[in-house]
Amino acid sequence: MDPHHKDLLRKHRLVLCEELLVSDTIIPFLHQEDILTGAQIEEVQSQSTDRKRSLKLLDILPNRGPRAFHCFLQALDFEFSWLRDRLLQDLRVRTESGAGRTSQGETSPPGGPEDVWRLPPSLGEKVPSDRELSRLASLLGGEWEAVLMDLGVSAAALFRCRADHALSCRDAALAALLLWRRAQGKRATLSRLEQSLQAAGVRPSVLRDVLP
């Protein structure tokens, strides 16, 4: 899990453990998405109170890979959308402030110095094709929402994409990317995608695997 996402869960830990009921929808969804194993589900369910079950889940999630945070956000949609909105709002504020510091030269770009690949200038104004967006959606994993938020897709539109493709992060990401391209037209360029990948903490070199 991205360090920013870990910090976000840590910051909201007390609120989440007091308001969440994880057994009915959250745990089954996270199991379906291969975020939780059967043994981890048993570990959570064995706790004696709802609060302790929520705390145990929050202890496990940071170690469950890059998709864990955004799949957790999807799970919140079923019955705890106000908690999801609170987390997303905080994430957006952090993303925007991080991008601002980078533009002023105060911090390094997300992805670190080892990510030296950059989009060739000759491709910067190219509008990505359906096939390229499909490849990108497959590679983004759970980070797709942060990228699309930076691209300017509204929270309501993202909610519809998640609801229409509840069983597949990839399909939800593709639907949102196509929506962005349709809304932005010629402004929906690879250069703009590169900027939002950086702002969301995704290495821009992911575009290298997207382009033919």
Phi, psi and chi 1 to 4 in degrees:
 res  aa     phi    psi   chi1   chi2   chi3   chi4
   1 MET       -  140.8 -177.3 -179.8  -70.6      -
   2 ASP   -59.3  139.1 -175.2  -81.8      -      -
   3 PRO   -55.8  -34.8  -26.5   34.3      -      -
   4 HIS   -64.4  -37.8  -67.3   93.5      -      -
   5 HIS   -69.8  -38.3  -61.5  160.4      -      -
   6 LYS   -60.5  -44.7  -69.8 -178.6 -179.1 -179.9
   7 ASP   -61.5  -38.7  -71.3  -15.8      -      -
   8 LEU   -64.9  -44.1 -160.0   60.4      -      -
   9 LEU   -64.9  -36.7  -69.3 -179.3      -      -
  10 ARG   -65.8  -42.3 -171.1 -179.5  -57.0  113.9
  11 LYS   -62.6  -38.8  174.4 -177.0  175.3 -179.0
  12 HIS   -99.2   13.7  -66.8  -85.4      -      -
  13 ARG   -56.3  -47.5 -177.3  179.7  176.6   87.9
  14 LEU   -65.7  -42.2  -69.5  179.3      -      -
  15 VAL   -63.5  -44.9  173.2      -      -      -
  16 LEU   -63.1  -44.6  -70.8  169.3      -      -
  17 CYS   -70.8  -23.7   72.6      -      -      -
  18 GLU   -81.8  -30.8  -67.1  -65.2  -19.3      -
  19 GLU  -105.2  -16.9  -62.3 -169.2   28.5      -
  20 LEU   -83.7  144.3  -86.2 -177.6      -      -
  21 LEU  -122.0  104.3  -62.0  173.3      -      -
  22 VAL   -87.1  -14.0  -58.9      -      -      -
  23 SER   -73.4  -39.6  -61.4      -      -      -
  24 ASP   -75.5  -46.3  -67.7  -21.3      -      -
  25 THR  -123.5  -35.1   56.9      -      -      -
  26 ILE   -69.5  -49.9  -67.6  175.7      -      -
  27 ILE   -63.5  -45.9  -73.2  178.0      -      -
  28 PRO   -59.6  -38.9  -26.6   35.8      -      -
  29 PHE   -67.0  -43.3 -177.6   82.1      -      -
  30 LEU   -66.7  -31.3  -67.5  176.0      -      -
  31 HIS   -68.8  -43.4 -173.4 -135.8      -      -
  32 GLN   -59.2  -36.8  167.4 -168.0  -69.2      -
  33 GLU   -87.2    9.4  -67.0  -66.8  -47.7      -
  34 ASP    63.1   28.5  -65.8  -35.3      -      -
  35 ILE   -87.3  -39.0  -59.3  -59.5      -      -
  36 LEU  -110.6  140.2  -65.0  179.8      -      -
  37 THR   -88.2  168.0   65.8      -      -      -
  38 GLY   -60.1  -40.5      -      -      -      -
  39 ALA   -64.7  -37.7      -      -      -      -
  40 GLN   -69.0  -36.1  -71.9  166.1  -24.5      -
  41 ILE   -62.4  -44.6  -69.0  173.7      -      -
  42 GLU   -61.3  -38.5  -69.4 -178.5    9.2      -
  43 GLU   -63.7  -41.6 -172.9  177.4    3.7      -
  44 VAL   -68.2  -48.5  172.4      -      -      -
  45 GLN   -67.4  -20.9  -61.6  -73.9   35.0      -
  46 SER   -75.4  -11.7   68.1      -      -      -
  47 GLN   -68.0  150.2  -55.8  -57.6  -52.4      -
  48 SER   -82.2  -19.6   58.0      -      -      -
  49 THR  -134.3  162.2   66.1      -      -      -
  50 ASP   -59.2  -39.7  -71.3  -33.3      -      -
  51 ARG   -63.1  -43.7 -174.3  176.8 -172.3  -83.1
  52 LYS   -68.4  -34.2  -71.3 -179.0  178.7  179.7
  53 ARG   -65.4  -40.3  -77.0 -171.3  -80.0  -86.6
  54 SER   -65.5  -42.6  -64.0      -      -      -
  55 LEU   -62.5  -41.6  -75.7  171.2      -      -
  56 LYS   -64.8  -40.7  178.6   56.4   67.4  175.5
  57 LEU   -61.8  -42.8  176.4   62.9      -      -
  58 LEU   -67.9  -24.3  -67.7  172.7      -      -
  59 ASP   -72.8  -34.2  -73.0  -21.6      -      -
  60 ILE   -81.4  -41.1  -67.4  171.2      -      -
  61 LEU   -53.7  -43.4  -80.0  178.2      -      -
  62 PRO   -60.6  -17.8  -26.9   36.9      -      -
  63 ASN  -103.4   16.2  -60.2  -47.0      -      -
  64 ARG  -108.9   24.3  -63.7  -55.3  -62.0  160.2
  65 GLY    93.1  175.5      -      -      -      -
  66 PRO   -68.7  -20.6   23.6  -33.8      -      -
  67 ARG   -86.3  -11.9  -63.3  177.1   55.7 -115.7
  68 ALA   -61.0  -44.0      -      -      -      -
  69 PHE   -64.2  -49.1  179.2   75.6      -      -
  70 HIS   -73.4  -29.1  -72.7  -73.7      -      -
  71 CYS   -68.6  -34.5  -75.1      -      -      -
  72 PHE   -63.2  -41.5  178.2   59.4      -      -
  73 LEU   -60.3  -41.8  -69.1 -177.3      -      -
  74 GLN   -62.1  -41.2  -76.1 -175.3  -81.1      -
  75 ALA   -62.8  -34.5      -      -      -      -
  76 LEU   -65.1  -24.7  -68.5  177.8      -      -
  77 ASP   -58.0  -30.6  -91.1  -16.8      -      -
  78 PHE   -64.6  -47.0  -66.9  104.5      -      -
  79 GLU  -136.7   -6.2  -63.9  179.2    6.1      -
  80 PHE  -132.1   48.5  -58.5   95.3      -      -
  81 SER   -63.7  -28.8   58.4      -      -      -
  82 TRP   -67.9  -32.4   70.9   92.6      -      -
  83 LEU   -70.9  -40.1  -67.7  174.4      -      -
  84 ARG   -60.3  -45.3  177.1 -165.8  166.9  -81.6
  85 ASP   -62.4  -37.4  -69.2  -15.6      -      -
  86 ARG   -64.7  -43.6 -176.8 -178.8  -59.9 -177.3
  87 LEU   -65.6  -42.9  -69.6  171.8      -      -
  88 LEU   -65.5  -38.6  -90.9 -179.8      -      -
  89 GLN   -63.4  -43.6  178.3   61.0   30.8      -
  90 ASP   -64.9  -40.0 -160.9  -17.3      -      -
  91 LEU   -62.6  -40.8  177.1   62.7      -      -
  92 ARG   -64.4  -42.5 -178.1  165.7 -143.2  164.1
  93 VAL   -61.3  -43.9  169.5      -      -      -
  94 ARG   -65.0  -41.7  -70.3  170.6 -179.9 -128.3
  95 THR   -62.3  -45.2  -61.7      -      -      -
  96 GLU   -66.5  -40.3  -70.5  173.6   -8.6      -
  97 SER   -69.6  -35.3   62.3      -      -      -
  98 GLY   -65.9  -40.8      -      -      -      -
  99 ALA   -64.7  -36.0      -      -      -      -
 100 GLY   -66.4  -40.1      -      -      -      -
 101 ARG   -66.3  -37.6  -73.1 -165.5  -59.2  -87.2
 102 THR   -63.7  -42.2  -61.7      -      -      -
 103 SER   -65.7  -23.9   66.4      -      -      -
 104 GLN   -92.2    2.3  -63.3  167.9   21.8      -
 105 GLY    79.4   17.9      -      -      -      -
 106 GLU   -88.1  -23.8  -63.7  177.2   12.1      -
 107 THR  -136.5  164.8   60.6      -      -      -
 108 SER   -79.6  153.9  -62.1      -      -      -
 109 PRO   -62.9  146.8  -17.7   28.7      -      -
 110 PRO   -55.0  141.8  -23.0   32.3      -      -
 111 GLY   107.8  -22.3      -      -      -      -
 112 GLY    83.3  169.3      -      -      -      -
 113 PRO   -66.6  -20.9   21.5  -32.7      -      -
 114 GLU   -72.6  -15.4   70.5  -82.5    6.4      -
 115 ASP   -91.1   79.0 -170.4   17.1      -      -
 116 VAL   -90.5  -10.6  -62.4      -      -      -
 117 TRP   -68.4  139.1 -173.9   89.9      -      -
 118 ARG  -134.8  152.1  -70.0  -66.8  179.6  -93.7
 119 LEU   -62.5  128.1 -177.3   70.4      -      -
 120 PRO   -58.1  135.5  -23.3   33.2      -      -
 121 PRO   -54.3  -32.0  -25.8   34.3      -      -
 122 SER   -65.9  -17.6   59.8      -      -      -
 123 LEU  -103.5   -3.6  -64.5  177.4      -      -
 124 GLY   -57.3  -39.0      -      -      -      -
 125 GLU   -93.7    6.6  -62.7  -54.0  -51.6      -
 126 LYS   -73.7  134.7 -178.6 -178.5 -175.5  -64.8
 127 VAL   -86.3  124.3  175.3      -      -      -
 128 PRO   -65.1  144.7   21.8  -32.1      -      -
 129 SER   -81.1  170.7   65.6      -      -      -
 130 ASP   -56.2  -43.8  -72.1   -2.3      -      -
 131 ARG   -64.4  -40.6 -172.1  171.7 -174.6  177.1
 132 GLU   -68.0  -39.3  -70.6  162.4  -11.5      -
 133 LEU   -67.0  -35.2  -69.4 -179.5      -      -
 134 SER   -63.7  -42.9  178.5      -      -      -
 135 ARG   -63.2  -42.8  -71.1  173.7  179.5  168.6
 136 LEU   -62.6  -43.2  178.9   59.8      -      -
 137 ALA   -59.0  -37.3      -      -      -      -
 138 SER   -68.2  -28.8  -61.5      -      -      -
 139 LEU   -90.9  -21.8  -65.6  170.8      -      -
 140 LEU   -71.1  -32.8  -76.6  177.3      -      -
 141 GLY    59.5 -138.3      -      -      -      -
 142 GLY   -73.2   -6.9      -      -      -      -
 143 GLU   -83.8   -0.7  -54.7  -60.2  -34.3      -
 144 TRP   -60.9  -36.3   70.9  -87.1      -      -
 145 GLU   -65.6  -42.8  -74.0 -168.0   67.8      -
 146 ALA   -62.3  -39.1      -      -      -      -
 147 VAL   -64.4  -48.0  174.2      -      -      -
 148 LEU   -67.7  -32.8  -91.0  -61.9      -      -
 149 MET   -63.3  -41.7  -74.8  178.7   64.0      -
 150 ASP   -67.7  -29.6 -168.4   77.9      -      -
 151 LEU   -72.8  -10.0  -74.3  169.9      -      -
 152 GLY   100.8    7.5      -      -      -      -
 153 VAL   -72.9  132.6  178.0      -      -      -
 154 SER   -70.7  158.5   69.0      -      -      -
 155 ALA   -61.5  -36.8      -      -      -      -
 156 ALA   -64.4  -41.0      -      -      -      -
 157 ALA   -66.5  -40.6      -      -      -      -
 158 LEU   -63.0  -38.9  -69.3  178.2      -      -
 159 PHE   -60.7  -43.2  176.4   83.3      -      -
 160 ARG   -64.0  -40.7  -72.4 -166.0  -61.4  -87.7
 161 CYS   -63.0  -41.7  -68.8      -      -      -
 162 ARG   -66.3  -41.5  -72.5 -168.1  -51.2  -85.8
 163 ALA   -66.5  -38.4      -      -      -      -
 164 ASP   -72.7  -22.7  -69.4  -16.1      -      -
 165 HIS  -133.1   53.6  -54.3  -79.8      -      -
 166 ALA   -63.5  -23.2      -      -      -      -
 167 LEU   -96.7    0.6  -59.6 -178.6      -      -
 168 SER  -146.3  111.3  172.3      -      -      -
 169 CYS   -61.1  -38.3  -74.7      -      -      -
 170 ARG   -63.7  -45.7 -179.5  -98.9  177.0 -162.5
 171 ASP   -67.3  -37.2  -70.3  -12.5      -      -
 172 ALA   -64.7  -41.9      -      -      -      -
 173 ALA   -63.7  -42.1      -      -      -      -
 174 LEU   -64.1  -43.1  177.9   57.0      -      -
 175 ALA   -59.3  -41.5      -      -      -      -
 176 ALA   -69.8  -39.2      -      -      -      -
 177 LEU   -64.2  -41.3  -74.6  166.1      -      -
 178 LEU   -65.3  -37.7  -67.4  171.8      -      -
 179 LEU   -62.8  -44.6 -178.2   65.9      -      -
 180 TRP   -60.0  -46.0  163.0   71.9      -      -
 181 ARG   -64.6  -40.1 -171.0 -175.4   64.5 -177.2
 182 ARG   -65.0  -40.5 -175.3  164.6   58.0 -112.0
 183 ALA   -72.3  -35.7      -      -      -      -
 184 GLN   -92.4  -20.6  -65.3  -62.7  -46.7      -
 185 GLY    61.3 -127.0      -      -      -      -
 186 LYS   -68.7  -14.4  -67.4 -178.3  178.5 -179.8
 187 ARG   -82.8   -9.1  -68.0  177.9  -65.2  172.1
 188 ALA   -83.1   75.6      -      -      -      -
 189 THR  -104.5  165.5   62.5      -      -      -
 190 LEU   -63.5  -33.8  -71.0  172.3      -      -
 191 SER   -62.1  -41.9  177.7      -      -      -
 192 ARG   -66.0  -38.5 -176.9   66.7 -176.8   86.7
 193 LEU   -61.1  -43.3  -93.2  177.3      -      -
 194 GLU   -59.8  -42.1 -176.9 -178.7   40.1      -
 195 GLN   -61.2  -43.4  -66.9  172.9   17.1      -
 196 SER   -73.6  -31.1  -70.8      -      -      -
 197 LEU   -61.5  -44.8  -71.7  169.1      -      -
 198 GLN   -62.5  -44.8  -70.8  179.0  -44.5      -
 199 ALA   -64.1  -31.6      -      -      -      -
 200 ALA   -88.4    1.3      -      -      -      -
 201 GLY    82.4   17.0      -      -      -      -
 202 VAL   -99.2  134.6  179.2      -      -      -
 203 ARG   -62.8  126.7  -66.4 -177.8  177.6 -178.8
 204 PRO   -58.8  -21.9  -21.9   32.5      -      -
 205 SER   -65.1   -8.0   58.9      -      -      -
 206 VAL   -59.4  -28.8   71.7      -      -      -
 207 LEU   -66.6  -25.4  -70.3  175.9      -      -
 208 ARG   -60.7  -34.4  179.2  175.8   51.1 -164.0
 209 ASP   -84.9  -10.2  -59.8  -39.9      -      -
 210 VAL   -88.7  -38.1  168.1      -      -      -
 211 LEU   -74.7  146.7  -61.1  172.1      -      -
 212 PRO   -68.7      -   23.0  -30.8      -      -
